Amino acid sequence: MGRPAREPLVGREQELSALRRSLDALVAGQAVVVAVHGEPGTGKTRLLAELAHQADSLGVDVRFAAVPRPPNERISEHCPSVLVIDDAHAVEWAHWLEPLLRVPSPGPVLVALAYRDGCQWLPAALARSPWQVTRLSPGPLDASAVAALLPGTPRHVCAQLVAASGGNPLYLSAMAGLSPEVVLSAIDPRGLGETPLPDGVLAVAASEVLALDEVQREVAYAVAASGAPADVDVVVRAAGLPETAVLRALDELVTIGLVRAHGSRIAFRHPLVRAAAYQSAGVTWRTGAHRRAGEYLRLKGGPLPLQAFHAARAATYGDAEAARTLASAAEVVLDSAPATAAAWVDRAIQLLPHGTGHRLTPLLGRALGLGGNLVRARDVLHQALADETPGPEVVRACARTERLLGRYTEAEALLARARTPGVAAERAAVAVLLGDPSGCMGHARHAIAEGDEVAGHVLLALGSVRAGEANAYGTWPAVRLVDGLPDAAVGDHLAGLAWVELSLDRTAEATRHVQRGLDIARTTGRRSSLPELLAVDAALALHSGRLDRVRTGCREAHAVATAMGSPELAALASAVEQLAVLWQNGPEEALAAVVLPKSSWWAEIAGLSAAESYLAMGNFAGCLSHITASVGADLSRASGRDRGTWAGHLAIALVGLGRTEEAAGFAEEAVARSSVIGHFARSYVLAALGRSTAARDDAARAITGGPVRQARARELLAEHLAAEGDLTAARVELSRAKEGYLACGATWLSARVRLTETRLGARAPRPRRPHGTVEALSGRELEIAELVASGLTNREVATRLFLSRKTVEGHLARVFTKLGVKSRMGVAQRLAARSS
């Protein structure tokens, strides 16, 4: 073989370390074998190239051997040397390698082998060899490795690429530049064959299948068509070949590693290879295989979903039995795979005589709605509503679809007309979005009485939070119910519960429930719940200061919502992102991005961010006009939960307009309502009233909440300290504010605080900070030193300050250096000496 090209190598740190150790052993005079094994595409050849490059850089002779021409000279003629053998699993190597590995090498030689999983003779030879053997098995790349391999790729796209490729570098390379959603659709087990693989991916994934002999290839096709995994007896029927020939071919496919056996079940090594084999089989062969497998399963009473899988691909017009199978299977998988259920119902309706499939429209509409095809779901469900007596599930599904599309008036009217029980929870959901928390709570209690306990308790808690109640009623019953139920029963309620927990500052619980919701939505394909879950996840990231993650999550939410046809959910994503845009890019860009959702609750999210943007640009009149238009000059239209924040923004705007006495009342209301900016706003008012000490104290009290809010409060505190003439303390607080901004990626705020630092620096000379004294520490270093002196561990300090543990360790190392101490005890003693 020729020298392999050296491409960027990521995610292989352990393997590279092992290669370096093997080369060190070679240079020290030892004989070494490095055996790299794994499935095709995992980077075995790339690791051999890296080993050859490192050996060459050390001045070691490197030779490459290729089948069918092994080296003619003795392996020990050039010592030390490296012999590289790729594809060593080929049987042609056995007669040369087995004798070589059987006896010790007479000199320092490194034999580097790469072979595929499934090879049997080579591992056996290595096990008996007296050589020092290093075995490497490069596994799949994770999302962080993919992000390093493809810089600039959004986090959610990296996760999709990993899911589609299984982390296989070869398949990742084939998918470069393609939409991961296309590949994921193509390898969906239940939707197999509905979306063709892109040509480049097909060429890579099908190469092994097309290299098989005719019988092996047809058996591989049968495995692909039979299921994932497939029962051996179904594969035999699908193949349409003699049983002995099929079983022999299956053994051969297992041996070469194309498929794997799990008891009596067979599965392809990788879903991409299965999809490629299925696509390569051709439509005529596939149809016959599905017909044979379906008849066998119907005769044996096989699982309904598997029967439906074959019926959808083999049934012909007028096959009423196949239509019944498809409809029954769709009911079974409705919650776990709504897109598949919709496809099966669609196919069932196509099989039935014209005009006789109307009884299946309710099921089709529900499946389309859960799968996120909202526009078509609405059309289908309205057809179902034309029935004289639509059931509650149809009314609920139609109202839910209208709600997700942002058509709240239509949803409310539909539910109000419904004369059927079971719609109270949906009425509560619409009420809370329209800014009627008391109505939400009333309908939620009715839902609980009807037996819809999960939805009822979650919505009861959400309504009470939106009403501004200090302790959301029903939160703990909701948490207990949600945590104790299976995924199918709680998938639509986790976003609402997370909103409640975020409002109550129970961020750990909110994060846990959001992650569960995202896992359910992505695993089952319930795309209808994905945008709101992503929005809550972004709101949690905003609270903890991970602004880049906010932007990434909101962009994904916006993309999914747009694909679903819901401008309302897309507007929610934009509303959540707006504060991150402000803190990173400035107020002009944040205001330009404002898109108000129709929901009064979600519109408040965008409205509050817009008010803060006006304040950030110093447009106090614009802020006042915006607040008056949004919630009224007296804040009468503000929700109970957000009224305190509106009051804080209004107070700052009035101070800026010189209406300080009027601002004082709103600032006091913000503090009384425990708003996150209450003390921050009151500090502005007190400073305008000339009460500098009280203003400074309130700024200090405002150092709470997320890291960006803390940093903003420190910046305000620095302004007050500078006004009092304490420039040293002001610089300390500004330094802490800047570090907080930089840690969160708040680039616009960071640039702004640097200007403030420059202004303060021009007012007085910077005092000297001699090493060995506490005064030598920066603001962040002093903060960390004080927490360490109080007994907190590095992990606890990192959690308290929203920093990584490595960042804390770096600061602490500088603290040790500046104070001239070697231990945490020494830090505590220096701080205690300063205090005394």
NORPEJO-V223527 format. One record per residue. N is the residue number from 0. RES is the residue in three letters. PHI is phi in radians with two decimals (NA if undefined). Layout:
n->(N;N)
res->(RES;RES)
phi->(PHI;PHI)
//
This chain:
n->(0;1;2;3;4;5;6;7;8;9;10;11;12;13;14;15;16;17;18;19;20;21;22;23;24;25;26;27;28;29;30;31;32;33;34;35;36;37;38;39;40;41;42;43;44;45;46;47;48;49;50;51;52;53;54;55;56;57;58;59;60;61;62;63;64;65;66;67;68;69;70;71;72;73;74;75;76;77;78;79;80;81;82;83;84;85;86;87;88;89;90;91;92;93;94;95;96;97;98;99;100;101;102;103;104;105;106;107;108;109;110;111;112;113;114;115;116;117;118;119;120;121;122;123;124;125;126;127;128;129;130;131;132;133;134;135;136;137;138;139;140;141;142;143;144;145;146;147;148;149;150;151;152;153;154;155;156;157;158;159;160;161;162;163;164;165;166;167;168;169;170;171;172;173;174;175;176;177;178;179;180;181;182;183;184;185;186;187;188;189;190;191;192;193;194;195;196;197;198;199;200;201;202;203;204;205;206;207;208;209;210;211;212;213;214;215;216;217;218;219;220;221;222;223;224;225;226;227;228;229;230;231;232;233;234;235;236;237;238;239;240;241;242;243;244;245;246;247;248;249;250;251;252;253;254;255;256;257;258;259;260;261;262;263;264;265;266;267;268;269;270;271;272;273;274;275;276;277;278;279;280;281;282;283;284;285;286;287;288;289;290;291;292;293;294;295;296;297;298;299;300;301;302;303;304;305;306;307;308;309;310;311;312;313;314;315;316;317;318;319;320;321;322;323;324;325;326;327;328;329;330;331;332;333;334;335;336;337;338;339;340;341;342;343;344;345;346;347;348;349;350;351;352;353;354;355;356;357;358;359;360;361;362;363;364;365;366;367;368;369;370;371;372;373;374;375;376;377;378;379;380;381;382;383;384;385;386;387;388;389;390;391;392;393;394;395;396;397;398;399;400;401;402;403;404;405;406;407;408;409;410;411;412;413;414;415;416;417;418;419;420;421;422;423;424;425;426;427;428;429;430;431;432;433;434;435;436;437;438;439;440;441;442;443;444;445;446;447;448;449;450;451;452;453;454;455;456;457;458;459;460;461;462;463;464;465;466;467;468;469;470;471;472;473;474;475;476;477;478;479;480;481;482;483;484;485;486;487;488;489;490;491;492;493;494;495;496;497;498;499;500;501;502;503;504;505;506;507;508;509;510;511;512;513;514;515;516;517;518;519;520;521;522;523;524;525;526;527;528;529;530;531;532;533;534;535;536;537;538;539;540;541;542;543;544;545;546;547;548;549;550;551;552;553;554;555;556;557;558;559;560;561;562;563;564;565;566;567;568;569;570;571;572;573;574;575;576;577;578;579;580;581;582;583;584;585;586;587;588;589;590;591;592;593;594;595;596;597;598;599;600;601;602;603;604;605;606;607;608;609;610;611;612;613;614;615;616;617;618;619;620;621;622;623;624;625;626;627;628;629;630;631;632;633;634;635;636;637;638;639;640;641;642;643;644;645;646;647;648;649;650;651;652;653;654;655;656;657;658;659;660;661;662;663;664;665;666;667;668;669;670;671;672;673;674;675;676;677;678;679;680;681;682;683;684;685;686;687;688;689;690;691;692;693;694;695;696;697;698;699;700;701;702;703;704;705;706;707;708;709;710;711;712;713;714;715;716;717;718;719;720;721;722;723;724;725;726;727;728;729;730;731;732;733;734;735;736;737;738;739;740;741;742;743;744;745;746;747;748;749;750;751;752;753;754;755;756;757;758;759;760;761;762;763;764;765;766;767;768;769;770;771;772;773;774;775;776;777;778;779;780;781;782;783;784;785;786;787;788;789;790;791;792;793;794;795;796;797;798;799;800;801;802;803;804;805;806;807;808;809;810;811;812;813;814;815;816;817;818;819;820;821;822;823;824;825;826;827;828;829;830;831;832;833;834;835)
res->(MET;GLY;ARG;PRO;ALA;ARG;GLU;PRO;LEU;VAL;GLY;ARG;GLU;GLN;GLU;LEU;SER;ALA;LEU;ARG;ARG;SER;LEU;ASP;ALA;LEU;VAL;ALA;GLY;GLN;ALA;VAL;VAL;VAL;ALA;VAL;HIS;GLY;GLU;PRO;GLY;THR;GLY;LYS;THR;ARG;LEU;LEU;ALA;GLU;LEU;ALA;HIS;GLN;ALA;ASP;SER;LEU;GLY;VAL;ASP;VAL;ARG;PHE;ALA;ALA;VAL;PRO;ARG;PRO;PRO;ASN;GLU;ARG;ILE;SER;GLU;HIS;CYS;PRO;SER;VAL;LEU;VAL;ILE;ASP;ASP;ALA;HIS;ALA;VAL;GLU;TRP;ALA;HIS;TRP;LEU;GLU;PRO;LEU;LEU;ARG;VAL;PRO;SER;PRO;GLY;PRO;VAL;LEU;VAL;ALA;LEU;ALA;TYR;ARG;ASP;GLY;CYS;GLN;TRP;LEU;PRO;ALA;ALA;LEU;ALA;ARG;SER;PRO;TRP;GLN;VAL;THR;ARG;LEU;SER;PRO;GLY;PRO;LEU;ASP;ALA;SER;ALA;VAL;ALA;ALA;LEU;LEU;PRO;GLY;THR;PRO;ARG;HIS;VAL;CYS;ALA;GLN;LEU;VAL;ALA;ALA;SER;GLY;GLY;ASN;PRO;LEU;TYR;LEU;SER;ALA;MET;ALA;GLY;LEU;SER;PRO;GLU;VAL;VAL;LEU;SER;ALA;ILE;ASP;PRO;ARG;GLY;LEU;GLY;GLU;THR;PRO;LEU;PRO;ASP;GLY;VAL;LEU;ALA;VAL;ALA;ALA;SER;GLU;VAL;LEU;ALA;LEU;ASP;GLU;VAL;GLN;ARG;GLU;VAL;ALA;TYR;ALA;VAL;ALA;ALA;SER;GLY;ALA;PRO;ALA;ASP;VAL;ASP;VAL;VAL;VAL;ARG;ALA;ALA;GLY;LEU;PRO;GLU;THR;ALA;VAL;LEU;ARG;ALA;LEU;ASP;GLU;LEU;VAL;THR;ILE;GLY;LEU;VAL;ARG;ALA;HIS;GLY;SER;ARG;ILE;ALA;PHE;ARG;HIS;PRO;LEU;VAL;ARG;ALA;ALA;ALA;TYR;GLN;SER;ALA;GLY;VAL;THR;TRP;ARG;THR;GLY;ALA;HIS;ARG;ARG;ALA;GLY;GLU;TYR;LEU;ARG;LEU;LYS;GLY;GLY;PRO;LEU;PRO;LEU;GLN;ALA;PHE;HIS;ALA;ALA;ARG;ALA;ALA;THR;TYR;GLY;ASP;ALA;GLU;ALA;ALA;ARG;THR;LEU;ALA;SER;ALA;ALA;GLU;VAL;VAL;LEU;ASP;SER;ALA;PRO;ALA;THR;ALA;ALA;ALA;TRP;VAL;ASP;ARG;ALA;ILE;GLN;LEU;LEU;PRO;HIS;GLY;THR;GLY;HIS;ARG;LEU;THR;PRO;LEU;LEU;GLY;ARG;ALA;LEU;GLY;LEU;GLY;GLY;ASN;LEU;VAL;ARG;ALA;ARG;ASP;VAL;LEU;HIS;GLN;ALA;LEU;ALA;ASP;GLU;THR;PRO;GLY;PRO;GLU;VAL;VAL;ARG;ALA;CYS;ALA;ARG;THR;GLU;ARG;LEU;LEU;GLY;ARG;TYR;THR;GLU;ALA;GLU;ALA;LEU;LEU;ALA;ARG;ALA;ARG;THR;PRO;GLY;VAL;ALA;ALA;GLU;ARG;ALA;ALA;VAL;ALA;VAL;LEU;LEU;GLY;ASP;PRO;SER;GLY;CYS;MET;GLY;HIS;ALA;ARG;HIS;ALA;ILE;ALA;GLU;GLY;ASP;GLU;VAL;ALA;GLY;HIS;VAL;LEU;LEU;ALA;LEU;GLY;SER;VAL;ARG;ALA;GLY;GLU;ALA;ASN;ALA;TYR;GLY;THR;TRP;PRO;ALA;VAL;ARG;LEU;VAL;ASP;GLY;LEU;PRO;ASP;ALA;ALA;VAL;GLY;ASP;HIS;LEU;ALA;GLY;LEU;ALA;TRP;VAL;GLU;LEU;SER;LEU;ASP;ARG;THR;ALA;GLU;ALA;THR;ARG;HIS;VAL;GLN;ARG;GLY;LEU;ASP;ILE;ALA;ARG;THR;THR;GLY;ARG;ARG;SER;SER;LEU;PRO;GLU;LEU;LEU;ALA;VAL;ASP;ALA;ALA;LEU;ALA;LEU;HIS;SER;GLY;ARG;LEU;ASP;ARG;VAL;ARG;THR;GLY;CYS;ARG;GLU;ALA;HIS;ALA;VAL;ALA;THR;ALA;MET;GLY;SER;PRO;GLU;LEU;ALA;ALA;LEU;ALA;SER;ALA;VAL;GLU;GLN;LEU;ALA;VAL;LEU;TRP;GLN;ASN;GLY;PRO;GLU;GLU;ALA;LEU;ALA;ALA;VAL;VAL;LEU;PRO;LYS;SER;SER;TRP;TRP;ALA;GLU;ILE;ALA;GLY;LEU;SER;ALA;ALA;GLU;SER;TYR;LEU;ALA;MET;GLY;ASN;PHE;ALA;GLY;CYS;LEU;SER;HIS;ILE;THR;ALA;SER;VAL;GLY;ALA;ASP;LEU;SER;ARG;ALA;SER;GLY;ARG;ASP;ARG;GLY;THR;TRP;ALA;GLY;HIS;LEU;ALA;ILE;ALA;LEU;VAL;GLY;LEU;GLY;ARG;THR;GLU;GLU;ALA;ALA;GLY;PHE;ALA;GLU;GLU;ALA;VAL;ALA;ARG;SER;SER;VAL;ILE;GLY;HIS;PHE;ALA;ARG;SER;TYR;VAL;LEU;ALA;ALA;LEU;GLY;ARG;SER;THR;ALA;ALA;ARG;ASP;ASP;ALA;ALA;ARG;ALA;ILE;THR;GLY;GLY;PRO;VAL;ARG;GLN;ALA;ARG;ALA;ARG;GLU;LEU;LEU;ALA;GLU;HIS;LEU;ALA;ALA;GLU;GLY;ASP;LEU;THR;ALA;ALA;ARG;VAL;GLU;LEU;SER;ARG;ALA;LYS;GLU;GLY;TYR;LEU;ALA;CYS;GLY;ALA;THR;TRP;LEU;SER;ALA;ARG;VAL;ARG;LEU;THR;GLU;THR;ARG;LEU;GLY;ALA;ARG;ALA;PRO;ARG;PRO;ARG;ARG;PRO;HIS;GLY;THR;VAL;GLU;ALA;LEU;SER;GLY;ARG;GLU;LEU;GLU;ILE;ALA;GLU;LEU;VAL;ALA;SER;GLY;LEU;THR;ASN;ARG;GLU;VAL;ALA;THR;ARG;LEU;PHE;LEU;SER;ARG;LYS;THR;VAL;GLU;GLY;HIS;LEU;ALA;ARG;VAL;PHE;THR;LYS;LEU;GLY;VAL;LYS;SER;ARG;MET;GLY;VAL;ALA;GLN;ARG;LEU;ALA;ALA;ARG;SER;SER)
phi->(NA;-1.42;-1.20;-1.19;-1.21;-1.67;-1.74;-0.96;-2.01;-2.22;1.25;-2.22;-1.09;-1.14;-1.13;-1.12;-1.11;-1.13;-1.11;-1.09;-1.12;-1.16;-1.16;-1.06;-1.13;-1.10;-1.09;-1.37;1.80;-1.70;-1.71;-2.34;-2.04;-1.91;-1.92;-1.84;-2.29;2.81;-1.33;-1.01;1.59;-1.46;1.78;-1.11;-1.09;-1.14;-1.18;-1.09;-1.09;-1.15;-1.09;-1.09;-1.11;-1.14;-1.13;-1.09;-1.18;-1.54;1.43;-1.53;-1.15;-2.10;-2.17;-2.02;-1.84;-2.38;-1.25;-1.80;-2.08;-1.20;-0.99;-1.37;-1.35;-1.15;-1.13;-1.65;-1.14;-2.01;-2.21;-1.30;-2.63;-2.16;-1.96;-1.85;-2.23;-1.56;0.91;-1.24;-1.27;-1.03;-1.09;-1.08;-1.44;-1.05;-1.20;-1.76;-1.35;-1.03;-1.09;-1.08;-1.36;-1.35;-2.11;-1.10;-1.35;-1.33;-2.64;-1.28;-2.35;-2.02;-1.79;-1.82;-2.04;-2.20;-2.53;-1.49;-1.05;1.87;-1.18;-1.87;-1.21;-1.24;-1.02;-1.15;-1.15;-1.15;-1.13;-1.57;-1.32;-1.39;-1.19;-1.33;-1.96;-1.91;-1.77;-2.15;-2.31;-1.07;-1.60;-1.23;-1.36;-1.70;-1.10;-1.17;-1.18;-1.12;-1.09;-1.25;-1.26;-2.14;-1.03;1.58;-1.37;-1.00;-1.01;-1.20;-1.22;-1.03;-1.10;-1.16;-1.10;-1.12;-1.10;-1.30;-1.67;1.19;1.35;-1.34;-1.04;-1.10;-1.25;-1.04;-1.10;-1.17;-1.59;-1.00;1.53;-1.64;-1.33;-1.06;-1.06;-1.11;-1.18;-1.08;-1.14;-1.20;-1.76;-1.02;-0.99;-1.41;-1.78;-0.93;1.59;-1.33;-2.07;-1.24;-1.21;-1.01;-0.98;-1.11;-1.21;-1.06;-1.08;-1.29;-1.29;-1.63;-1.04;-1.17;-1.13;-1.22;-1.48;-1.33;-1.30;-1.06;-1.17;-1.00;-1.13;-1.18;-1.20;-1.09;-1.02;-1.15;-1.08;-1.11;-1.45;-1.59;2.53;-2.50;-1.38;-1.95;-1.26;-1.03;-1.16;-1.21;-1.06;-1.05;-1.21;-1.16;-1.19;1.22;-2.00;-0.98;-1.01;-1.11;-1.17;-1.14;-1.13;-1.13;-1.14;-1.08;-1.02;-1.18;-1.16;-1.18;-1.10;-1.45;1.50;-1.29;-2.19;-2.23;-1.78;-2.18;1.19;-1.66;-2.00;-2.13;-2.46;-1.16;-1.05;-2.57;-1.06;-1.12;-1.17;-1.08;-1.08;-1.19;-1.11;-1.09;-1.17;-1.30;-1.19;1.60;-1.16;-1.14;-1.15;-1.09;-1.07;-1.10;-1.10;-1.15;-1.13;-1.12;-1.17;-1.12;-1.10;-1.12;-1.17;-1.14;-1.14;-1.57;1.22;-1.19;-1.00;-1.00;-1.02;-1.24;-1.06;-1.16;-0.97;-1.35;-1.09;-1.09;-1.85;-2.21;-1.20;-2.04;-0.97;1.62;-1.42;-1.14;-1.14;-1.13;-1.09;-1.12;-1.06;-1.12;-1.16;-1.13;-1.18;-1.08;-1.05;-1.15;-1.78;-0.96;-1.41;-1.59;-2.71;-1.08;-1.13;-1.14;-1.02;-1.09;-1.11;-1.22;-1.16;-0.96;-1.15;-1.09;-1.13;-1.14;-1.34;-1.45;-1.00;-0.96;1.56;-1.78;-1.66;-1.11;-1.16;-1.64;-1.10;-1.02;-1.14;-1.11;-1.09;-1.11;-1.15;-1.09;-1.13;-1.12;-1.36;1.67;-1.51;-1.24;-1.13;-1.19;-1.02;-1.06;-1.07;-1.15;-1.20;-1.19;-1.12;-1.16;-1.18;-1.18;-1.06;-1.08;-2.27;-1.16;-1.31;-1.08;-1.17;-1.25;-1.08;-1.06;-1.11;-1.18;-1.12;-1.10;-1.12;-1.05;-1.11;-1.15;-1.43;1.46;-1.64;-1.20;-1.08;-1.12;-1.10;-1.10;-1.14;-1.08;-1.22;-1.14;-1.39;-1.13;-1.88;-2.27;-1.23;1.70;-1.96;-1.10;-1.11;-1.18;-1.11;-1.14;-1.11;-1.16;-1.06;-1.19;-1.23;-1.53;1.41;-2.10;-1.10;-1.15;-1.10;-1.03;-1.14;-1.11;-1.15;-1.12;-1.11;-1.13;-1.09;-1.08;-1.12;-1.35;1.79;-1.54;-1.23;-1.07;-1.07;-1.08;-1.20;-1.11;-1.25;-1.13;-1.15;-1.14;-1.09;-1.21;-1.15;-1.15;-1.35;1.61;-1.24;-1.11;-2.09;-1.08;-1.18;1.56;-1.13;-1.20;-1.02;-1.12;-1.10;-1.09;-1.14;-1.10;-1.19;-1.69;-1.92;-1.21;-1.00;-1.07;-1.57;-2.20;-0.97;-1.49;-1.93;-1.27;-1.13;-1.07;-1.12;-1.17;-1.02;-1.06;-1.18;-1.13;-1.11;-1.59;1.12;-1.70;-1.20;-1.13;-1.16;-1.07;-1.08;-1.08;-1.26;-1.12;-1.11;-1.11;-1.08;-1.13;-1.08;-1.10;-1.07;-1.36;-1.26;-1.61;1.43;-1.42;-1.15;-1.09;-1.65;-1.22;-1.04;-1.19;-1.07;-1.12;-1.16;-1.14;-1.05;-1.16;-1.11;-1.14;-1.13;-1.10;-1.07;-1.63;1.42;-1.66;-1.19;-1.09;-1.19;-1.02;-1.11;-1.12;-1.11;-1.20;-1.14;-1.12;-1.03;-1.10;-1.14;-1.14;-1.10;-1.12;-1.11;-1.36;1.49;-2.00;-1.11;-1.16;-1.22;-1.14;-1.16;-1.04;-1.05;-1.13;-1.11;-1.18;-1.30;-1.05;-1.13;-1.11;-1.09;-1.02;-1.24;-1.65;-2.04;1.79;-1.20;-1.07;-1.19;-1.13;-1.20;-1.19;-1.60;-1.18;-2.32;-1.42;-1.17;-1.30;-1.12;-1.13;-1.13;-1.19;-1.13;-1.13;-1.06;-1.19;-1.12;-1.14;-1.16;-1.13;-1.04;-1.16;-1.17;-1.04;-1.12;-1.13;-1.61;1.36;-1.61;-1.22;-1.15;-1.10;-1.12;-1.09;-1.10;-1.11;-1.13;-1.08;-1.22;-1.43;-2.29;1.64;-1.10;-1.74;1.10;-1.17;-1.70;-1.34;-1.25;-1.03;-1.25;-1.70;-1.05;-1.08;-1.23;-1.00;-1.09;-1.11;-1.09;-1.11;-1.06;-1.13;-1.10;-1.16;-1.06;-1.09;-1.60;1.42;-1.77;-1.17;-1.04;-1.16;-1.17;-1.03;-1.10;-1.21;-1.12;-1.11;-1.13;-1.08;-1.18;-1.09;-1.53;1.00;-1.14;-1.11;-1.94;-1.03;-1.16;-1.04;-1.18;-1.13;-1.07;-1.06;-1.12;-1.10;-1.12;-1.17;-1.47;1.47;-1.64;-1.13;-1.12;-1.12;-1.11;-1.12;-1.11;-1.18;-1.09;-1.16;-1.16;-1.36;-1.37;-2.47;1.39;-1.25;-1.14;-1.21;-1.08;-1.10;-1.13;-1.13;-1.15;-1.14;-1.11;-1.14;-1.06;-1.08;-1.08;-1.14;-1.10;-1.13;-1.11;-1.47;1.65;-1.57;-1.22;-1.11;-1.14;-1.09;-1.13;-1.04;-1.18;-1.12;-1.09;-1.13;-1.09;-1.09;-1.10;-1.11;-1.10;-1.12;-1.11;-1.60;1.38;-1.45;-1.15;-1.17;-1.11;-1.11;-1.13;-1.16;-1.24;-1.15;-1.12;-1.12;-1.04;-1.11;-1.11;-1.18;-1.12;-1.36;-1.49;-2.83;-1.16;-1.27;-1.19;-1.21;-2.12;-1.13;-1.10;1.63;-2.17;-1.09;-1.12;-1.29;-1.40;-1.31;-1.05;-1.18;-1.11;-1.14;-1.08;-1.18;-1.05;-1.14;-1.19;-1.12;-1.13;-1.37;1.86;-1.31;-1.37;-1.03;-1.11;-1.18;-1.12;-1.06;-1.14;-1.11;-1.78;1.02;-2.05;-1.39;-1.13;-1.14;-1.10;-1.08;-1.08;-1.12;-1.08;-1.16;-1.09;-1.20;-1.07;-1.00;-1.14;-1.18;-1.52;1.22;-2.11;-2.14;-2.59;-1.14;-1.08;-1.10;-1.07;-1.06;-1.17;-1.12;-1.17;-1.14;-1.13;-1.12;-1.09;-1.27)
//
